[in-house]
């Protein structure tokens, strides 16, 4: 599909957009990337190859991410700014295409995205939560319970003891703020060893340089983004959707790999079973990890396309 790159100003800041046009007769899918600060516009070419002929795809780099940050160096965003930008961006594309749009959030991006959907149903055709963030205050415990389960299955006594010590130190929460630097390193090694939580960073590091629009500074920004997004990362730690309204007026789809403990699929599945909406789908991608969009791309995008078609009835 035809691809365009451009900047638009929202909230007083020039923000980078990449758009793949399929025609005004097709639905519009706005992708709200993860992180915080992990711009995914430069993997748009691969996503376009999977679903581009069926939808108009819109990617943008949030404040503190990707080329938006490159053009506005020094900007350290807040959640309120990111959410306000999203409101303006949806309004812009709603008017441009003269139709309600689909919003797809990924990881961190699901936080502002699902809240926007709940609060602005008249603007939205449907919502897709990929690796939906549900309760970040409890995610450490869920991940470490999984490590303990796997360690016990293979009788790894040293690892079992290490997890139990971390549990005792944190009162069973595994909150990193309660651990010393060496203990955090130990925790990270355990999570990596059992392939429980490593995120999509490694995938992006490999795929972004393959983009036809890649430049050297893109990878540099991706590497440096944690220090740019300190305020958002701190905000993220306290997100718990169970403490908010669980009533939605638009169709919802949640999609996760059934091996994803970065944003644990077990938490997403539970949340999906409790929300109220005209239609709720929970899709588990078999043998999919936190990178199910890539490592199980055929099944993943087929499910997304099926959902968009079903939404035509609402």
C-alpha positions, 0 to 999 in steps of 0.5 A: 500500500502507499506509504507516507511519512509526515509530521503533525502538531498536537499539543504544541509538539511536532509528532511523527506519523507513518501512514499506509493508505488502502483507500477510503472504503477501508477501515482505519486502524490507529496503532498506539505503540508500547514502551513507554518510549518504544516507537514501533512505526519502523516495523509498520512495513511488516505489519502492512504486509500482513494486513495493509490491503484490508485497512488504512494503517496509521502509526505515530511516535509518541512524545519521548519516542522515536522520531518525535523525540528526535525532533523535540529533544529534551521533552520528557513526557507525562501521561496527561500529555500522551493521553491529550495527544491521543485525543487530538490524533483520533479526532484528526483521523476521524475527521480525515476519513469521516468514519469511526476508527479502530484503535490498537494498543500494544503493552504500555500503549494499551493504557491510554488507548483503552481509557480513550475507548471507554471515554469516547465510544462515539469516536471508535469502531472497535478496540484491540488490546495486544498484550494488554496492561491490566494490573501493573501493581501485581505483574511482578508477583505473577511473573515470579510465580511463573518462574517458581512453577517452572523451577519446581517442574525441573527441580532447580533447587537453587532457583527455587530458593532464590525466588523464595528469598526475593518473595520474603524480602518483598512480602510476596509482591516482588516490587523492584523498589524494595530490592537492592541493585544486586537483587534486581539483577538476580531477578532479571536473570531468573526471568530471562532464564525461564523466558518469562519476561523479556519484552519486545526490545530484542525483536525491535532491535533486530527488525527496525534496521530492516525498515526501508526508512531506517536511519542510524539515529532510530536505533540510538533513540530506541536504546536511550529511551528509558532515561527519556521516559522516567515519568511515564515509567513511574506512572506505569507502575501504578496502573490497575484497570480493576480500579476503574470502570469496566463498562465499554460501549464498543466491541473489544478484542484482547490478543496475547501469546499463551506464553506471554508473561511480560504482560501476563496473558492470565491477567488479560484473560481474567480481565476480558472475562469481567468487562462489559461490552457489546462484544468481547473477544479473547484470543490466545495465540498458541505458542506465542510469546510477548512477540506473538505479533511477529513470531506467530504473525499469520495467526495473529493478524488473521484473528485481527482481520476477523475481528474487524470484519465482525465489528461491521455488525455493531 
